[in-house]
Amino acid sequence: MCSVRAFKTLGLLVAVLMVVLTGCSGDAPDKDGKITLQFQSLAWQAESVEVNKELVKEWNAAHPDVQVKYIQGSWDSVHDQLLTSFEGGEAPDIIHDASDDLADFAYGGYLTDLTELIPARLKSDIPRNSWDTTTFDEGIYGVPFLQEPRVIMANAKWLKESGVRIPTPDKPWTWDEFRRITKELSGDGKYGVAWPLKEPVSATLNLSLSAGGRLFHRESDGKVDIRFEEGDGVVPGTIHDQVNTDHSASSTTLGMGGSDTLPGFFGGKYAMVPLGFSYRQQIVQQAPDGFEWQVLPAPAGADGLTQGVSPQTLSISEDTEHKKEAMEFIDFLLQPDNMVRLAKGDWMLPTGTEALKAPALHAEKDGWATGTALASHLTSAPAQSVRGYPEWKDKVATPALQEYYSGAIDAAELEKRIVKDGNLVLRRYQR
């Protein structure tokens, strides 16, 4: 029988009553005693979809009494789609999402607290830093399983011929060195770097951790305050100066997504492009014959290579009647060998320490070794558990950073808007 929440509006009451009248989504046992669990996956790359479906098939073959039905979801619409399904009582039993999308669902009571359900093996295999990304008010509402550091995709031939020092995870560039080198590589209509910053907030906040920037500070009363300190200005200041002072970064790419910069990268217009680790797949598929590229670590600051991430997660709907079985499937899906298969399918890194030991993830080819070397430096994104973050990001931070990077406002105005306007937004969520 479906659980019915306390409803706040007449519209929600009607929606719930309709679900009761028409029947609940299918996690009740079939007439023959079988349980069917719905698993909504957001895998989208062909390799990733194939691996997910193969693992579901393997589970079903070994568990005739607990069958899993694969449902294809989409990253583009997952938040609204899940909210609608939660309110209508039709949410999938097992939910694939990202940790930075979980806060509202966790606080809203839509997701199961997994603290007592997580097997000891899985709990110990995934580091505390990763569990922090899915912990809200001391409850755990998702299992983080794939993560993606930001790296620098570089034209290997261009860098080699220039004679600049090539960074490694052991000896990365500093932010100052990165700025100097991009200036050195620029000229004659070519740029040392292209920053695709159509969505500037996540990249800025996560990379700023390397310089000691946190921006969001949780006080003793549990409330969050925005403060713009010295470390918070290093990364945005570097990008601003590359675009507006050094002219070593193309201003036209500021409004682009990552994929939009690849033609210029392949065509020799940009020496480097900071991108998520999974973009390697697109480079492998799309690069012209003979194009030489390599993966470099992002620059390091006062806190070294520290970088914020929002891992992909697996959660369980609070409404499901089969939480134990749902967790058993998640545990199967995230066995070390299976986690490696999922990571390779998505061209990302697993969170599990055993999976990270896999030789395939330490290969030099396609930059796997560089990415794996960064795994121990990945930590929770700064705004991971901040209520009101989506509104702050959309209404305050995104336009402010876009204007700053384009040169329309200065650093003082950026700080004023990020802090003053930002705290006004957060306070409405923290009354």
N, C-alpha and C positions, 0 to 999 in steps of 0.2 A: 504494500500500500504506500502511495507517495506521501512524503511529509509535506505539510502545508505551513508556510511561515506566517508569522504575524505580518499582516499587510498594512501598508501605509495609505494607499489610495484605492478609490473605488475601481479604477481601471485594473489595478493589480489583483483585486478581489475577483473581478470577473474572469481574468486570465487564469487564476488558480482554480476557480470553479469549473472552467471549461476543461482543464486538464483532468480534474476529478471525474467529470462526466464522460469524457472521451477515452479515459484510460491513460496510464502512466507510460513513460518510456521504458524500453524492454530490458530491465535487469532482474525481473522476477523469474523464478524457475519455469521452464517450459513444462508441458504436461508430462513429459517423460523424465522430469527431474533435472534436466540440464539447466545450467545458468548461462545466460548470454550477457557479456559485458561489452559495452560500446567504448571503443578507444578512438578518440579524435586526434589525428596526427596532423601536424602542420608541415611535415616534410614536403618539399616542393621540387628539389632537384631530382632528376630521374634516378640517379644512383641511390639517393636517400630514400625515395619512395619505395624502390625495389627492396632495399634492405629491411625497411619497416614491415612491408608485406610478407617478406620471407620469414621474419621472426614471428609474426602473428601466425603464419601457417605452421611453423614448427611448434609453437605453443599449443595450437589446436590439435595437432596430431598426438601430442603427449598428454593432453588433458581433455578427454572426451566429455567430461561432466561440467567443465567450465570453458565455454567457447568465447572467443573474443572476435567481435565484429569491427573491422577496420573502417573508419569514417574519415574522409579527406576534408580537412579544414583549410583555411587560408590566413596567412599572416596579415593580409590587408584588412580583414574585417573581424578578426578573432575577438577583440574586446567587446564590441557591440553584439556580436553573435552569441557569445557566452552569456552576457548580461541578460539578453532576451530569453535564452534557454533556461537560465537559472530561475528567472522570475516566473517562467511558465512551467517549471517543474519538469523540463525535458532535457536537462543537461546530460552530456555523455558521462559515463562512469569514470573514465580515465581521460585526463585532459592534458594535452601538450600545449605549453605556452612559454612565456619568458618571465623570468623572475621580476622584472620591473613592471609587469602587468598584474601581479598577484595581490598587491596591497589592498586595493578596494574590495576584491573578492574575499580576501582573508578576513578583513575587518567587517565585511558585510555578512559573514556567516555562511557563505556559499561553498567554501572548501573545507574538507576534513583536516583537523589537526592530526598530523601523521606521527607525532612524537612517540606514541606507544605502539605504532604499527610497523615502523621501519625496522627491518631485520638488523641484527648486530653487525653482520658482515658488511652490509651496505652502509650503515652508519659510520663504521670505522674506516671504510675504504675512501669515502669522500671527505676532503679536508674541512676543517671548521670554517675557513674563509668562505668556502662555497655554501655551506649550510647557512651561514649568516645572510646570504642573499634571499633566502626563502623563509626566514624567521621573523615573525611579527608578534609582538607582545609575548615572547617566549614560546609561542607555538610554531611548529614547522608545517608549512602549507604546500610544499612542493619538494620534489627530489631534483636537485640540479644535476644535469648529466652531460651537457655539451656547453663549451665555452669558446669564445672567439676573441683573442687579443687583437688589438690594432697593430699593424706592422707597416713597414714601408716597402712597397713594390718598386724596384729600381731597375733601370736600364743598365745591365751589367757592363756592356761594352762601353757605354758613355762614361760611367764612373771609372772604369779601368783606364781608359785613355786619358782621363782628366788628371790622374795621379792622386786623387784625394784618398785619405785614409778610409778604408772600408770598415764599418763598425761590426762588432760581433756582440752576442749577449754578454760575454765576459768583459768586453771593452766597447761599450756603446758610445755614440756621440752624446755630448751634452746638448742642451737646447741652444746655447750660444754657438757651439761648434756646428750644429745643424744649420743655423741661420747663416753662418759664414760660408759654409760649403754650398748652400743653395744659391747664394749670391755669386760665388765663384763659377758655378756651372751655368749661369744665365747670360743672355746676350744674343743679339741678332735674331730677335723674335722667338727665342727659346727660353724656357724657364727651368730653374732647378727643381721646382716642386709645383704640383697642382693639388690644391686642397678642395675636395668635393664636399661642400658644407651646406647642402640644401637643408639638412637637418643638423644644425651646428651644436646643439646642446650636449648630447651624449658624448660626442667626440671630445669636446672641450673639457667637460667635467671628468671623464674617465682618464684622459691623458694628464690632466692637471694634478692627479694624485702623485705622479712622479716628482713633481716640484713641491710637494707638501700642501697643495691646495685641496681644501675639503668643501668650502663654501657653506655646507649645512652642518650645524653644530647642535647636538642634542643636549639640552640643559638638564639639571638635576630633577626638575619637575616633569621630565619626559617631553617637553615641548621643544620644537626645532626653531633655531634662529639662524638667519642668513648673515654671514659676516664675510666681507671681501678682504682677505689678508694677503700678505706679500706673495705667498705661493700661488694664490689664485690668479695672479696677473701674468705669470710666466708664459704659459701656453697661448692664451689669447693675445698677449703682447707680441710674442714671436710671430704668430700668424699675421697680425695687423701690420707689423713692420716689414715682413716679407712682401706683402701685397702693396703697401702704400709708400714705404720708404726705400726698400732695396729693389723693388720690382723684380724680385726673384720668384714670386708666386703669381700665377695668372689670376687676374680679377674675374675673368669670365667663368671660371670653374666654381666660384663660390656658391652659385645657385644650382649646381649640378649634383646628381647622385653619383655614387661611385662608378657605376657602369658607364655613365656618360663620358668619363674621362679616359676610358681605355683606348678609343681610337686615336686620340692625341698622344697618349703614352706610346702606343705601337708605332705611330708616325714620327716619333722623335721630337715632339714639341715639348714634352716634359721629361725631365730626367728621373723624377720620382713621384709616386702618388701614395700617400698614407691611406690605407684601406683595411677593412676587416680581413682576417686570415682566410676566410672561405672564398674570397675573390680569386684566389689562386686557380680555382677550377675554371672560371671564365677566361683567365689568361691562358691556361693550357688549351682551352677549346678555341679561342679566338685569335691568339697571337699569330702573326704571319710566319711562314717558314723562315728559320734563321734568326728570329728575334731572340736575343739573349737577355734573360731577366733573372733577378735574384730577390730573395726576401731578406730584409734588414730589420733589426729590432727598432722600435720607436726610441726616440732620444730619452736619456735619463736626466733626472734632476736631483734635488736634495734628498729625495727618498728613492733614488736609484731607478729601477725599471718598474716600480709599482704602477699598476694600472687597474682601473675599475672595469668590471664586466657585469653583464646581466645574463647569466646562463639560461639556456633552454631548460625547461622543467617539466616534470610529470606530477600532476596533482590528482586527487580523488574528490569527486563531488560529494558534498555533505549529504545529499539526498539518496545516494545509492544504498541499497540494502546489503551490498556485498563488498564491504570495505576490505575485509581480510583477503578475499579472492583477488580483488583489484590490486592490492599491494603485492600479492604473490606474483602476479603478472609483471608488475613493475620490477620486482626483484629479478625475475627471469630476463626481462629486457635489458637489465643493467648488470648482468654477469660480465666480468671483465672482457671475455672474448666478444660478447655481443656489443658491449660498449665501444670496443675498437671498431667493430663493423659499422656501428652508427656514426662514429666520428669520421671514419674514412668516407662514408657515403655523403656526409655533409661537409667534408673538407674542414672540419673543426677539431678542437681538442676535447678529449673526454675529461671529466672532472675526477674520475676514479684513479687512485694512485697505482693500482695494479694495471689498469688499462694503459696508463701512460708509459709503462715499461715496455710495451710492445715494440719490437724492432722496427716494424713498418712505420711507426711514428717518430723514429729517430733517423730516418733516411735523409741524406742531403738533397736528394732529388725533390724538386717542387717546394723546397723550403720547409719540409716537415721538421727537421732538426731544430731550426731557428725558433719555430713556434713552440715546440715542446720545451725548449729551454726557458721559455717565458712563463710556463705554467705556474711555477712556484711564486711568481710575482703578482699573480692575479688575485684581486680581492673584490669585495662587494662595491658596486657602484655607489657614489656618494649619496644619491637621493633615493636609494633602494626602498626604504621604508617610510619615506616622507609623504604624509597625506597632503594632498593639494599640489603635489609635484606636477601632474599632467597639466593643470591649469597654469601654474607658474611657467612651465616650459613653453606652452603655446602662446600665452598672452604677454609674458614679460621677457623671458630669456631669449627665445628665438628671434623676435624682432630686434632686441637690443644687440645681440651678438652679430646678427646680419648687418646691421647698420655700422657697428664698430669695425667689422672686418672690411667693409667696403670703404671705410674712411669717412662716413657721414657724421659720426659722433666720435668724441675723444674718450680716453680711458676714464676720466673723471665722470663723464656722463654715463658711461657703461656701468661703473660701480654704483652710482646713484640709483639707476633704474633697477639693476639686479637686486640690490639690497633693500632700498626703500619700498619700491613697488612690490618686490618679491615678498617681503615680510607682511605686507598688507594682505596679500593673497593667502599666505600660510596661516595667518591668525584666524581667518574665517573658518579654517578647518580644525583649529585647536582650541576653540572656546570651551 
